[in-house]
Amino acid sequence: MPAEAAAARVSPDRRVRMIRTVALLVGVIVPSLVLRELIEARFGRGPLADLSAVAVPMAATAWLAPYASYRRRDALLWLVGPGIYVFTVVAWRVSLAPYRDWRPRPEEKPRLRWSRDPEHAGQWLLNASYGDTRHTPSR
């Protein structure tokens, strides 16, 4: 009975968001492991096989990071360890797009507005779609 009560409290939107996040994680991690096995079978164990394991997740993180208020260079964290955590946060945030339940960075505020939809009250909504050059400031 307590398990049913806990399941009843989770909104369907949260379940859908969780499924989308897990699908993104599996869709990125599984191909990277397959690529590593293919390279390891062809060239043997070594740094090339190790780097191939993080190539796909790094590319996915760099591509999705601006949509989750992260910087593209945060993909480099895959080389030192916490990349899986960063990608999980990015996947969690992107799965709710175009609504945002986190505070935008100062340079993102002109592109966002508060959602007036009662279902998504208290969340940010992306006004317009900008090119990749608008995601991060050019300095």
Secondary structure by P-SEA (a helix, b strand, c coil): caaaaaaaaccaaaaaaaaaaaaaaaacaaaaaaaaaaaaaaccccaaaaaaaaaaaaaaaaaacccccccccccccccccaaaaaaaaaaaaaaaccccccccccccccccccccccccccccccccccccccccccc
